[in-house]
Every structure is written in C-alpha cells, then in structure tokens.
Amino acid sequence: MENQMREREKEVMVKKEQGRFEALVENALVGIYIIDEDERLVYVNERFAQIFGYTSDELIGKSAYLIVHPKDYAKVRENIRKRLKGIIKSVHYEFTGIKKDGTEVEVEAQGSRAEYEGKPTIEGTIIDITQRRQTEERTRHVHTVLQAIRGVNQFIAKEKDKSKLLQGICNTLLKARPYKVVWVGLVDEETKHIVPVAQAGFEKGYLESLEDLPTFRWPDEEAIKTGKPYIMENIPTRPKFSPWRKEAIKGKYLSSLAVPLTIEEKVYGVINVCSDRRQFFDEEEIALLVEVSSDIAFALRAIELEEERNKLQENIARSFESMARTIVRIFEERDPYTANHVRKVAKFARLIAEEMGLNKNQIQGIWIGGILHDVGKIGIPEAILVKSGRLSPQEMALIQTHPERGYDILKNMDFPWPVAKMALQHHERLNGTGYPMGIKGKDMMLEARILAVCDVLEAMPSHRPYRPARSQKETITEIEKGRGKKYDPKVVDVAIKLIREGKIRLGETNAS
C-alpha cells in the first residue's frame, strides 16, 4: 500500500515537471522544432509558428521546406539531409524564410541530430533576425554613404585639375556605392550640349557611341531644365527610351538618376548614376547624390575662379614685365652698362630661383625685381655713371644711395611682389656689412639674397668705365669666400653649380 502511494506521488511529480517543461517550451522566446526522417515538422512551439505567420496546427505534419524561401531551398535541404544521415551532428546557419502571407523573414537556425523511438530526428531552434539584418544593412548603407561623401571631398580638397577631379569622383562613387555606372557630363558653352568628360563602369567608348541617339540626352536635359534630380525606373519599359533599350538591357542598366551640377544659378553639367535594379533610388540615395552634386559644383566653381585668378595674374604679370622692359630701354638710352647689367642679373636670378625650386609666382617676381633693382640709378648724374677712372668718396657715396632711391620710386607701385624691398636690400649682406641699412641674417629677404649674389656675378666679370673686368675665377672666389658670411650659402652653392654646368655664363655681353 505504501509503495503504491509512493508510485502515485512520483507519477504526479513527473506530470508536474512535464507540464512545467511543456509550458517552458511553448512560452519560449525562440522557435523550437522537431523534424522527422521524412523531413516533416512533427513538433513546433507557438513562437516558431508566430515567426512564419502560422498556427502550430497548420505546420505540424507539413514539409519542413514550407517555410523556406526558394532561393535558400537547396542550402536548407542539404543541411537537413546531412544531419538525418548522420554525416554531420549539428549545424548553425542563417536562411531566408517565407511567411504564410508571402513576405520574407530572415532567420537563424540551429539544430542537432537526435533519435526518437529508434528513428533519426532533428531538434533545434529558430530565431527571427530580420530586425538585426535590417540594422546591419542600415549600418552598411550609412557606412558606404559616408565613405562615398568622404572620398568625394578628399578628391575635391587635393585635386585642382578638372578632368582628374571628375574622373576620381566617378571612380570613388562606383567603388563606394552599389552603382552599375557613374558618369559626369559638362555643358559645352558654345553648343549648350552635355559632353561626357568622366565615366566609370561603362565599357571604353560606350558613352561616345550613344551620342547620336535622340534620347541619350533626355534624362540629363530634364534634370538641367527642371533643376531637380530626375529618376528613370524600369528603363527597358520606358517608351521614350526605346532606342537605348537594347543596350540598357545588355548592360543591365535598369534605372538611373540624373542630378544637375548647379551653384549660384549656374549649371555646370550633370552627374548620372545607373543601377542594375529596376527601383533603386530611394530618398536617401537621392539625398546622397544631391549632396555630392553640390560638392562637385562647388569644386568646379572654385577651379573656375582659380583659373580666372591665374589668368588675371598672368595678365598683370605681363603688364609689369612690359613696364620693366620699358624701364630697361630707358636705361639703355642713358646708361647701356646698367641696362645690360640688370638684364643679366634678372636672368641669373631666375635660373637660381628655378634651381632652388621656388614657385612660378616667386620666380616671376624675382625676375621683375632683377630688372628693376637698379632703378634708383636714374637719379644719379650720368657723368658719374659713365665716368672713367676711380670714383671719389663723394661720388661713391652718391652711387650708394641708389637702393633707397629705387625703393622710393617703386614703393608706391602696386606690384604683386615685394619689388621695392628687393631694390632696397640687394646691397645688404648677411653679416651686416652691406648698405644702406646694414641689416643682417633673417632680416634680409630671400629674393634680395639671390639678387645680392647675382649682382656680384654680373658686375665683377663685366667691364666698367672706371675699372677693368675681373676673371671668372676671381668672381667665384669672391662669392665662395663670402659664403655664409656675406652671401646666403644655399644661393652661392646653386650659383656655382649652374656656372659649372654652363647655365650661368659670366662676362657675356648680352642677356635675355
């Protein structure tokens, strides 16, 4: 009797535990399933059924592949059969499922081989990861968008050549975003037609081969005409696009977006991207291309302004150069020695500046400074300038006023270079022994340091009415002896190098 009571108590406890287990399984937050050897669902909990939009009764006894999307059918079947055959014990993988209403659901499956009444089964769990997938996809999307914008802005920041800039942007966008092709066309100022200037993704020559098609410019012209992004979806079905349909299908160009490149009401052209999806360009994608197009237009405007500025500077430089040559001609009529001297000093200075790697604008300024460095001699009596024989201390003192006289003449002229200071400092020396101010070291500007060496290189080996010419050896010895003391060591080294290479020739009569 006592044993029977114990057995009944044990049965009650087992039933309670079984009830707790079943409740736990049914109320689990993950889907739980059992698949039999016939690849049918013999058990699913409520969560499993909810994931796929069914009730448990609708799924039990049905094929395990009922809830598998056709694109992943082969993968799921292989995993199920390998476990049922004992080839693998367990597996963990993801696949796309199909709900009762036909919508897709992303799931993560885990299952292991088991046995029930001597027959193989698979017991496992299913988790809905659709939201996680969407978050991951969103994160990837944001990353590639930021990557595209960053890449475009990096090109804009470093590239000033228009062709290289636009080609680099096309390459960057094609790499960062899932586009099929990217191209940029600019408006021809004369014909007003859109001319392709950069492309990525198309086969070579593809765009050019389509120029005669009547609809080729249509999407881009619409974008420019409306001043807004123009989208074409389902390209192969668009009636207006029939002449290009064959090539579009061949290249899988199924949708496109054209965005005008506009800034300050000026239209520079259009950027066009194509996708191999029929409906690809959502609001975010449009926003990305609008931002990129704005950046491109800004860059094109900056390049245009830079070109205009450079052209203006060139015109100004030519004007000052013409003025400088006119002054030399005035010198020539009054003092041919000085005229030839400034020409040669300017030539030597330009050669040294080029060898030192100075920029084009500095080189131009140094040449002008060389031409004008002795302009102060205009105020020195001609009789002193062409006097034969030794100059008196008073006459020498008068000649030594020419740097200041030159400065006074040039300081009010609106040169884009410090020409007046060059004239003032060209007789100064690094150790402070020069004139008129006795400045030294860093107080002496680089241009004046170059002119100081060139002045010696030209003057010493040239004949003057008051003294004979010195030899090339004596001239080189003078600047070598003064290297680092009176003269800038780098300028001296470059000058000697150019002399030895034959690029600077001392004692020549003419200079260009």
C-alpha positions in Angstrom: 0.0 0.0 0.0 2.7 2.4 1.0 4.6 1.5 -2.3 1.5 2.3 -4.4 1.2 5.7 -2.7 4.8 6.5 -3.4 4.4 5.4 -7.1 1.3 7.7 -7.4 3.2 10.6 -5.9 6.1 10.0 -8.3 3.7 10.0 -11.3 2.1 13.2 -10.1 5.6 14.8 -9.8 6.6 13.6 -13.2 3.4 15.0 -14.7 4.0 18.4 -13.0 7.6 18.5 -14.2 6.4 17.6 -17.7 3.8 20.3 -17.6 6.4 22.8 -16.5 8.7 21.7 -19.3 5.9 21.9 -21.9 4.9 25.4 -20.7 8.5 26.4 -20.8 8.8 25.2 -24.4 5.5 26.7 -25.5 6.3 30.1 -24.0 9.9 30.2 -25.1 11.1 33.3 -26.8 12.7 31.2 -29.6 11.1 28.9 -32.0 11.5 25.2 -31.3 11.0 22.4 -33.8 11.4 18.7 -34.4 11.8 17.3 -37.9 11.3 13.6 -38.6 13.1 11.3 -41.0 10.5 12.2 -43.7 11.6 15.8 -43.5 8.3 16.8 -41.9 7.6 19.1 -39.0 6.4 16.8 -36.2 6.5 19.5 -33.5 6.7 23.3 -33.4 6.1 25.6 -30.5 4.0 28.7 -30.6 6.9 31.0 -31.2 8.1 29.0 -34.2 4.6 29.3 -35.7 4.4 33.0 -35.0 7.7 33.7 -36.8 6.2 32.3 -40.0 2.6 33.6 -39.5 1.0 30.2 -38.9 -0.6 28.4 -36.0 1.1 25.3 -34.7 -1.6 23.0 -36.1 -1.1 24.4 -39.6 2.6 23.5 -39.6 2.7 20.1 -37.8 2.8 17.3 -40.3 3.8 19.6 -43.1 7.0 19.6 -45.1 9.9 21.4 -43.4 10.5 23.3 -46.6 7.1 25.0 -46.4 8.6 27.9 -44.6 11.9 28.1 -46.7 12.3 30.8 -49.4 13.0 29.2 -52.8 16.4 31.0 -53.0 17.6 29.1 -49.9 15.8 25.8 -50.5 18.9 23.9 -51.6 21.0 25.1 -48.7 18.4 24.1 -46.1 17.7 20.7 -47.7 21.4 19.9 -47.7 21.7 20.8 -44.0 18.6 18.7 -43.0 19.6 15.6 -45.0 23.2 15.6 -43.8 22.0 15.6 -40.2 19.4 12.9 -40.8 22.0 10.7 -42.5 24.5 11.3 -39.6 27.0 13.0 -41.9 27.1 15.9 -39.5 25.9 16.1 -35.9 24.7 19.7 -35.7 24.7 22.9 -37.7 24.2 26.6 -37.2 23.3 28.8 -40.2 21.0 31.6 -41.5 18.5 31.5 -44.3 15.6 33.5 -45.7 12.2 32.1 -44.8 8.8 32.7 -46.3 5.7 33.6 -44.2 2.2 32.5 -44.8 1.3 35.8 -46.4 4.3 35.5 -48.8 6.6 38.1 -47.1 10.2 37.3 -46.3 11.7 36.7 -42.9 15.3 36.3 -42.0 16.0 33.6 -39.5 18.9 31.9 -37.7 18.6 28.2 -37.3 20.4 25.8 -35.0 19.7 22.1 -34.9 21.2 18.7 -33.9 20.6 15.1 -34.9 18.6 13.1 -32.3 16.6 9.8 -32.2 13.0 9.1 -31.2 11.9 5.5 -30.9 14.9 4.4 -32.8 14.4 6.8 -35.7 16.5 9.8 -36.6 15.1 13.3 -36.0 16.4 16.9 -35.9 15.7 19.0 -32.9 16.5 22.7 -32.9 15.7 26.3 -32.6 14.8 29.2 -34.9 15.3 32.9 -34.1 13.9 35.8 -36.1 16.8 38.0 -37.1 15.0 40.2 -39.6 15.4 43.3 -37.5 19.1 42.5 -36.9 19.7 42.1 -40.6 17.9 45.4 -41.3 20.1 47.1 -38.7 23.2 45.6 -40.2 22.1 46.6 -43.7 21.3 50.1 -42.5 24.7 50.3 -40.8 26.4 49.1 -44.0 24.4 51.6 -46.0 25.3 54.5 -43.8 29.0 53.5 -43.8 29.1 53.3 -47.6 27.3 56.7 -47.9 29.8 58.3 -45.5 32.6 56.6 -47.4 31.3 58.0 -50.7 31.0 61.6 -49.4 34.4 61.4 -47.6 36.0 60.1 -50.8 34.5 62.8 -53.0 35.5 65.5 -50.5 39.1 64.2 -50.3 39.3 64.5 -54.1 37.9 68.0 -54.1 40.4 69.0 -51.4 43.5 67.8 -53.1 42.8 67.7 -56.9 42.8 71.0 -58.8 42.8 69.5 -62.3 39.2 69.4 -63.6 39.5 66.2 -65.6 41.3 64.3 -62.9 38.9 65.6 -60.3 35.7 64.4 -62.1 37.3 61.0 -63.1 38.4 60.5 -59.5 34.9 61.2 -58.2 33.3 58.7 -60.7 35.8 56.0 -59.6 35.1 56.8 -55.9 31.3 56.6 -56.2 31.4 53.4 -58.2 33.6 51.8 -55.6 31.7 53.0 -52.5 28.1 52.5 -53.7 26.3 49.7 -55.5 26.0 51.5 -58.8 26.4 49.9 -62.1 27.9 53.0 -63.8 28.7 56.7 -62.9 29.4 59.4 -65.4 29.6 63.2 -65.4 28.8 65.5 -68.4 29.5 69.2 -68.6 27.6 71.8 -70.6 29.5 73.0 -73.7 29.5 76.8 -73.6 29.1 77.1 -77.4 26.7 74.3 -78.3 25.0 74.0 -74.9 25.1 70.2 -75.3 26.1 67.9 -72.5 29.5 66.4 -73.2 30.7 63.4 -71.2 34.0 64.2 -69.5 34.4 61.3 -67.0 32.9 57.9 -66.6 33.3 54.7 -64.5 31.7 51.3 -65.1 30.9 51.7 -68.8 33.0 49.9 -71.4 35.5 52.2 -73.1 33.9 54.3 -75.7 30.4 53.3 -74.7 29.0 56.7 -73.9 30.5 58.3 -77.0 28.9 55.6 -79.2 25.4 56.7 -78.0 25.8 60.4 -78.8 23.7 60.2 -81.9 20.7 58.6 -80.1 17.9 61.1 -79.9 17.0 60.1 -76.3 20.5 60.0 -74.9 20.4 63.5 -73.5 16.8 63.3 -72.4 17.2 62.3 -68.7 20.1 64.7 -68.2 18.4 67.6 -70.1 15.3 67.1 -67.9 17.4 67.3 -64.8 19.1 70.5 -66.0 15.8 72.0 -67.3 13.9 71.4 -64.0 17.0 72.0 -61.8 16.0 68.9 -59.8 17.0 65.2 -59.7 15.4 63.2 -62.5 14.8 59.5 -61.9 14.1 56.8 -64.6 13.0 53.5 -63.2 12.4 50.3 -65.2 14.3 51.7 -68.2 13.6 48.8 -70.5 9.9 49.5 -70.4 10.1 53.3 -70.9 8.7 54.2 -74.4 10.9 57.3 -74.7 13.9 55.1 -74.1 13.3 52.6 -76.8 16.4 53.5 -79.0 18.6 52.7 -76.0 16.6 49.7 -74.6 18.7 47.0 -76.2 22.0 48.4 -74.9 20.4 49.1 -71.5 19.2 45.5 -71.1 22.6 44.2 -72.3 24.5 46.4 -69.8 21.8 45.8 -67.0 21.2 49.5 -66.7 17.6 49.2 -65.3 17.3 52.5 -63.5 19.1 55.8 -63.5 19.3 59.1 -61.6 20.5 62.4 -63.1 21.3 65.3 -60.8 22.3 68.8 -62.1 25.6 70.4 -61.0 24.4 73.8 -60.1 25.7 76.6 -57.9 24.7 80.3 -57.8 22.2 79.6 -60.6 24.9 78.5 -62.9 24.6 74.9 -64.3 27.9 73.3 -65.0 26.5 69.9 -66.1 25.1 66.8 -64.6 26.1 63.6 -62.8 24.3 60.4 -63.7 24.4 57.1 -62.0 22.8 53.8 -63.1 21.7 50.7 -61.2 21.0 47.1 -62.2 17.8 47.3 -60.0 14.6 48.5 -61.5 13.7 50.6 -58.4 16.8 51.5 -56.6 16.8 55.3 -56.0 15.0 56.0 -52.7 15.0 59.3 -50.8 18.3 58.6 -49.1 20.1 57.7 -52.3 18.8 60.9 -54.0 19.9 62.9 -50.9 23.4 61.4 -51.3 23.7 62.3 -55.0 22.3 65.8 -54.4 25.0 66.4 -51.7 27.7 65.0 -54.0 26.5 67.1 -56.9 26.5 70.2 -54.7 30.1 69.4 -53.7 31.1 68.9 -57.3 29.5 72.1 -58.5 31.3 74.0 -55.7 34.7 72.4 -56.7 34.1 73.3 -60.4 33.3 76.9 -59.3 36.5 77.0 -57.3 38.5 75.7 -60.2 36.9 78.3 -62.5 37.7 81.1 -60.1 41.2 79.9 -59.7 41.6 79.8 -63.5 40.2 83.3 -63.7 42.5 84.4 -61.0 45.6 82.8 -62.6 44.6 84.4 -65.9 44.3 87.8 -64.2 47.7 87.3 -62.5 49.3 86.4 -65.8 47.8 89.5 -67.4 49.1 91.6 -64.5 52.5 89.9 -64.7 52.7 90.6 -68.4 51.8 94.2 -67.8 54.5 94.6 -65.2 57.0 92.7 -67.3 56.3 95.1 -70.2 56.8 98.0 -67.9 60.1 96.6 -66.6 61.3 96.2 -70.2 60.4 99.7 -70.9 62.4 100.9 -68.0 65.4 98.9 -69.2 65.1 100.6 -72.6 65.2 104.0 -70.8 68.3 102.8 -69.0 69.8 101.8 -72.3 69.5 105.3 -73.8 71.1 106.8 -70.8 73.5 104.1 -69.4 74.0 101.0 -71.6 76.2 99.4 -68.8 73.3 99.5 -66.3 70.8 98.3 -68.9 72.9 95.2 -69.8 73.7 94.6 -66.1 70.0 94.5 -64.9 69.1 92.1 -67.8 71.9 89.7 -66.8 71.2 89.9 -63.1 67.5 89.2 -63.8 68.4 86.2 -65.9 70.8 84.8 -63.3 68.3 85.3 -60.5 65.6 83.5 -62.5 67.9 80.5 -63.1 68.9 80.3 -59.5 65.3 80.6 -58.3 64.2 77.8 -60.6 67.0 75.6 -59.4 66.1 76.3 -55.8 62.5 75.1 -56.5 60.7 78.3 -55.9 57.2 78.6 -57.2 56.3 80.1 -60.5 55.0 83.3 -59.0 58.1 83.9 -56.9 60.3 83.2 -59.9 58.4 85.8 -61.9 58.7 88.3 -59.1 62.4 87.8 -58.7 62.9 88.3 -62.4 61.0 91.6 -62.3 63.0 92.5 -59.1 66.2 91.8 -61.0 65.2 94.1 -63.9 64.2 96.9 -61.5 66.8 96.5 -58.7 69.0 99.4 -60.0 66.1 101.7 -61.0 67.4 104.2 -58.4 70.4 105.0 -60.6 68.0 107.1 -62.7 68.6 109.8 -60.0 72.4 109.5 -60.2 74.1 112.0 -62.6 75.0 110.4 -65.9 78.5 111.8 -65.7 79.2 109.7 -62.6 77.7 106.5 -64.0 79.9 106.6 -67.1 82.9 108.2 -65.5 86.2 106.6 -66.4 88.7 106.2 -63.6 88.3 105.9 -59.9 85.3 107.4 -58.3 85.8 109.9 -55.4 84.4 109.1 -51.9 81.7 111.6 -52.5 80.7 110.1 -55.9 80.8 106.6 -54.4 78.6 107.8 -51.5 76.1 109.2 -54.1 76.0 105.9 -56.0 75.4 104.0 -52.8 72.1 106.0 -52.4 70.6 104.2 -55.4 68.9 101.3 -53.3 67.0 103.9 -51.3 66.2 106.0 -54.4 64.9 102.8 -56.1 62.8 101.9 -53.1 61.2 105.4 -53.1 60.4 105.1 -56.8 58.9 101.5 -56.5 57.2 101.6 -53.1 54.0 103.2 -54.4 53.7 101.0 -57.4 51.1 98.2 -56.8 53.4 95.2 -57.6 52.2 91.7 -56.6 55.7 91.0 -55.4 58.0 92.9 -52.9 59.9 94.5 -55.7 60.6 97.7 -53.8 62.2 95.8 -50.9 64.3 93.8 -53.3 65.7 97.1 -54.7 66.3 98.4 -51.2 68.1 95.3 -49.9 70.1 94.0 -52.8 73.4 95.5 -51.5 72.8 94.3 -47.9 75.0 91.4 -46.6 74.2 88.6 -44.1 76.9 89.8 -41.6 75.5 93.4 -41.6 78.4 94.9 -43.7 76.1 96.0 -46.6 74.2 99.1 -47.2 72.0 101.2 -47.0 70.7 99.9 -43.6 73.3 97.3 -42.5 70.6 94.7 -41.8 71.8 91.1 -41.4 70.7 87.5 -41.1 67.0 86.7 -41.4 66.1 90.4 -41.8 67.4 90.1 -45.3 64.7 88.7 -47.6 65.4 85.6 -49.7 64.8 87.5 -53.0 67.4 90.1 -52.0 69.9 87.4 -51.0 69.5 85.9 -54.5 69.9 89.3 -56.2 73.0 90.1 -54.0 74.9 87.1 -55.3 73.7 87.7 -58.9 74.7 91.3 -58.7 78.3 90.2 -57.8 78.3 87.5 -60.5 77.4 90.0 -63.2 79.3 93.1 -62.0 82.8 91.6 -61.3 83.5 89.9 -64.7 82.0 92.9 -66.6 83.9 95.9 -67.9 83.1 99.2 -66.3 84.5 102.7 -67.4 86.1 103.1 -64.0 87.7 99.6 -63.8 88.6 96.5 -65.9 86.6 93.3 -65.7 87.7 90.6 -63.2 88.2 87.0 -64.2 85.6 84.2 -63.7 88.0 82.6 -61.1 88.2 85.8 -59.1 84.4 86.2 -59.2 83.8 82.6 -57.9 86.5 83.1 -55.3 84.7 86.2 -54.1 81.3 84.5 -53.5 83.0 81.4 -52.1 84.9 83.5 -49.6 81.7 85.3 -48.6 79.6 82.1 -48.4 77.7 82.1 -45.1 79.2 85.4 -44.1 78.2 88.0 -46.7 76.2 85.7 -49.0 73.5 83.1 -48.5 75.3 79.7 -48.6 72.5 77.9 -50.4 72.3 80.6 -53.1 76.1 80.5 -53.5 76.1 76.7 -53.9 73.3 76.8 -56.5 75.1 79.6 -58.4 78.4 77.8 -58.5 76.6 74.6 -59.7 74.9 76.5 -62.5 78.2 78.1 -63.5 79.9 74.8 -63.7 77.1 73.3 -65.7 77.3 76.2 -68.2 73.9 77.5 -67.5 75.2 80.8 -66.0 78.0 82.3 -68.2 79.9 85.1 -66.6 81.2 88.0 -68.6 78.7 87.6 -71.6 77.7 90.9 -73.2 74.1 90.1 -73.9 71.3 88.6 -71.8 67.7 87.8 -72.5 
